[in-house]
């Protein structure tokens, strides 16, 4: 199956952007890029180190520069960081250059998934807190309207059967790309 548009994944930490992106990459035979991994690769330090030295604002500047560059590529699958939608520039670049898919998940699912990721604290410095549930609820309150405004497609990412979920997602993306290319 071939989709000739970029696919950009947005959503909260724990929504499965990287996992889904890798699975889509395999099924669609399109390159997968994770913005957080790209930032680490380009800077040679962890996201936690960037946060420590430059704060969240410095990290967001780096994230915006990477997203501006990556959204100019063609036929890629891109998993963005959970806070990428906090930048209007990122939202504009994502919407203008591909299909934006919001992976929405219930707060309990997000807490469960991110709580399992003890080793990812360097990757998720905003979740390096004692009460992950409260932090995720506060972040979701701020971000949910931005995810909904930015996305072309909304999918329920509370899935347990990955294969069925990926097939469903591919169908939604295909239907969207076909309908968006039809002009009367």
Backbone torsions as a table, in degrees:
resi	resn	phi	psi	omega
1	UNK	NA	137.0	-177.8
2	UNK	-123.0	128.7	173.3
3	UNK	-117.4	124.9	-172.4
4	UNK	-98.7	26.1	175.2
5	UNK	-126.1	157.5	172.0
6	UNK	-67.0	149.6	174.7
7	UNK	-120.7	120.1	-178.5
8	UNK	-113.3	124.4	-178.0
9	UNK	-101.6	127.5	176.9
10	UNK	-124.8	158.4	177.9
11	UNK	153.3	173.5	-177.9
12	UNK	-68.4	158.8	170.3
13	UNK	-56.9	132.9	-179.4
14	UNK	92.0	-2.8	179.7
15	UNK	-77.2	-14.7	175.3
16	UNK	101.1	20.7	-176.6
17	UNK	-57.5	-48.1	-179.1
18	UNK	-68.7	-44.0	179.6
19	UNK	-62.8	-48.0	179.7
20	UNK	-65.1	-41.9	179.5
21	UNK	-59.1	-43.5	179.0
22	UNK	-65.5	-40.2	179.3
23	UNK	-67.3	-42.4	176.8
24	UNK	-62.0	-41.7	179.5
25	UNK	-57.1	-44.2	-179.8
26	UNK	-65.8	-46.7	-177.9
27	UNK	-69.1	-39.4	-175.0
28	UNK	-96.0	-5.9	-178.6
29	UNK	54.6	49.1	176.6
30	UNK	-121.3	146.3	179.2
31	UNK	-64.9	142.8	177.9
32	UNK	-110.4	134.8	176.2
33	UNK	-131.6	135.6	175.1
34	UNK	-107.3	121.2	-175.6
35	UNK	-60.3	-39.4	179.9
36	UNK	-62.7	-43.7	178.3
37	UNK	-64.5	-37.0	179.1
38	UNK	-65.5	-40.0	178.1
39	UNK	-63.8	-44.0	178.6
40	UNK	-62.2	-46.0	-179.0
41	UNK	-60.9	-44.4	-176.3
42	UNK	-72.0	-29.7	-176.0
43	UNK	-100.7	-15.0	176.9
44	UNK	72.5	13.9	177.3
45	UNK	-140.3	162.2	-179.8
46	UNK	-70.7	162.4	175.8
47	UNK	-62.5	-38.3	178.4
48	UNK	-59.4	-39.1	178.4
49	UNK	-66.0	-41.9	176.9
50	UNK	-60.6	-44.8	178.1
51	UNK	-59.8	-43.6	-177.6
52	UNK	-62.9	-42.2	-176.1
53	UNK	-84.6	-44.5	-172.3
54	UNK	-109.2	-8.1	-176.4
55	UNK	76.1	177.5	-179.6
56	UNK	-63.3	-36.6	-179.0
57	UNK	-60.4	-42.8	178.1
58	UNK	-64.1	-41.9	177.2
59	UNK	-62.1	-45.1	-178.3
60	UNK	-62.5	-34.9	176.3
61	UNK	-63.4	-44.7	178.7
62	UNK	-63.8	-41.5	179.5
63	UNK	-61.8	-43.5	-179.6
64	UNK	-63.9	-40.7	178.4
65	UNK	-63.5	-42.4	-179.7
66	UNK	-67.0	-43.9	-179.8
67	UNK	-65.1	-39.9	178.0
68	UNK	-58.5	-40.4	179.9
69	UNK	-73.6	-47.7	-174.9
70	UNK	-67.6	-30.0	-179.9
71	UNK	-72.7	-8.3	175.5
72	UNK	-86.7	-11.0	177.4
73	UNK	-72.8	168.3	179.5
74	UNK	-122.0	147.1	176.0
75	UNK	55.1	51.3	176.3
76	UNK	-120.7	162.8	169.8
77	UNK	-113.4	124.5	-175.0
78	UNK	-123.3	122.6	173.0
79	UNK	-96.7	120.2	179.7
80	UNK	-91.3	163.5	172.4
81	UNK	-70.7	156.1	-176.9
82	UNK	-57.8	-29.5	-178.2
83	UNK	-98.2	7.8	-177.7
84	UNK	-57.4	-32.0	-176.9
85	UNK	-74.5	-3.0	176.9
86	UNK	-71.9	-16.8	178.3
87	UNK	-100.3	122.0	177.4
88	UNK	-60.5	-35.6	178.7
89	UNK	-61.9	-42.9	177.7
90	UNK	-61.7	-45.9	-178.9
91	UNK	-59.8	-43.6	179.0
92	UNK	-63.0	-47.6	179.7
93	UNK	-62.3	-41.3	180.0
94	UNK	-64.9	-51.1	-177.1
95	UNK	-63.4	-35.3	-175.4
96	UNK	-79.7	-17.7	-170.6
97	UNK	-121.1	11.7	178.8
98	UNK	176.0	-173.4	177.5
99	UNK	-92.6	120.9	-178.6
100	UNK	-96.8	121.2	-178.2
101	UNK	-112.3	121.0	176.5
102	UNK	-93.9	117.3	175.1
103	UNK	-89.7	98.1	-178.9
104	UNK	-91.5	134.5	179.2
105	UNK	-138.6	150.0	177.8
106	UNK	-64.7	150.5	-177.4
107	UNK	-58.3	-38.7	179.9
108	UNK	-63.1	-37.7	178.0
109	UNK	-67.7	-43.3	179.0
110	UNK	-61.3	-43.8	179.3
111	UNK	-62.4	-46.3	-179.4
112	UNK	-60.4	-47.0	-177.0
113	UNK	-68.1	-44.0	-177.8
114	UNK	-74.6	-26.6	177.1
115	UNK	-68.1	-29.3	177.8
116	UNK	-72.5	-19.3	-173.4
117	UNK	-90.9	49.4	-178.4
118	UNK	-55.3	-37.6	-179.0
119	UNK	-74.5	-7.4	-176.8
120	UNK	-97.0	13.2	179.8
121	UNK	-59.1	-33.4	176.8
122	UNK	-67.8	-25.5	179.5
123	UNK	-88.3	-24.1	-176.2
124	UNK	-128.6	70.0	-176.2
125	UNK	-63.5	-25.4	178.4
126	UNK	-69.6	-15.6	178.8
127	UNK	-103.9	10.1	177.7
128	UNK	-83.2	62.9	-178.0
129	UNK	-131.9	166.3	178.2
130	UNK	-74.3	-36.6	-176.5
131	UNK	-110.7	85.7	-178.4
132	UNK	-64.4	-38.3	-179.9
133	UNK	-55.8	-50.9	-179.2
134	UNK	-63.7	-42.6	-179.9
135	UNK	-61.8	-46.3	-179.7
136	UNK	-63.4	-40.1	178.1
137	UNK	-61.5	-43.0	179.8
138	UNK	-66.8	-42.3	178.0
139	UNK	-64.1	-43.1	-179.1
140	UNK	-63.5	-38.3	179.0
141	UNK	-57.9	-41.3	-179.9
142	UNK	-77.1	-42.2	-170.3
143	UNK	-85.6	-30.4	-174.6
144	UNK	-50.9	-48.0	179.8
145	UNK	-62.4	-32.7	180.0
146	UNK	-73.2	-38.5	175.5
147	UNK	-60.7	-47.6	-177.2
148	UNK	-64.6	-37.8	179.7
149	UNK	-69.9	-33.6	-175.4
150	UNK	-83.9	-33.5	-171.4
151	UNK	-72.4	143.7	168.0
152	UNK	-89.1	-32.8	-176.3
153	UNK	-131.9	136.1	175.1
154	UNK	-113.7	129.1	176.4
155	UNK	-128.8	147.8	177.2
156	UNK	-80.1	113.7	-177.0
157	UNK	-99.9	23.2	176.3
158	UNK	-84.9	17.4	-173.5
159	UNK	-60.6	152.2	172.3
160	UNK	-118.4	-25.2	178.2
161	UNK	-101.1	100.5	-174.0
162	UNK	-61.2	-42.7	-177.5
163	UNK	-61.4	-46.5	178.6
164	UNK	-64.3	-39.9	180.0
165	UNK	-61.9	-46.6	-178.9
166	UNK	-62.2	-43.6	178.3
167	UNK	-61.9	-43.2	177.6
168	UNK	-61.7	-43.4	-179.3
169	UNK	-65.2	-43.6	178.3
170	UNK	-61.0	-40.0	177.5
171	UNK	-62.2	-42.9	179.9
172	UNK	-65.4	-42.0	-179.9
173	UNK	-66.2	-43.9	179.3
174	UNK	-61.1	-46.1	179.2
175	UNK	-61.1	-42.3	179.8
176	UNK	-65.5	-46.6	-177.2
177	UNK	-65.6	-36.5	177.4
178	UNK	-66.1	-43.8	-177.9
179	UNK	-71.3	-32.7	-179.2
180	UNK	-76.3	-17.0	178.8
181	UNK	-94.0	-7.7	179.5
182	UNK	-87.9	117.6	-180.0
183	UNK	-123.6	129.1	-179.7
184	UNK	-108.3	NA	NA
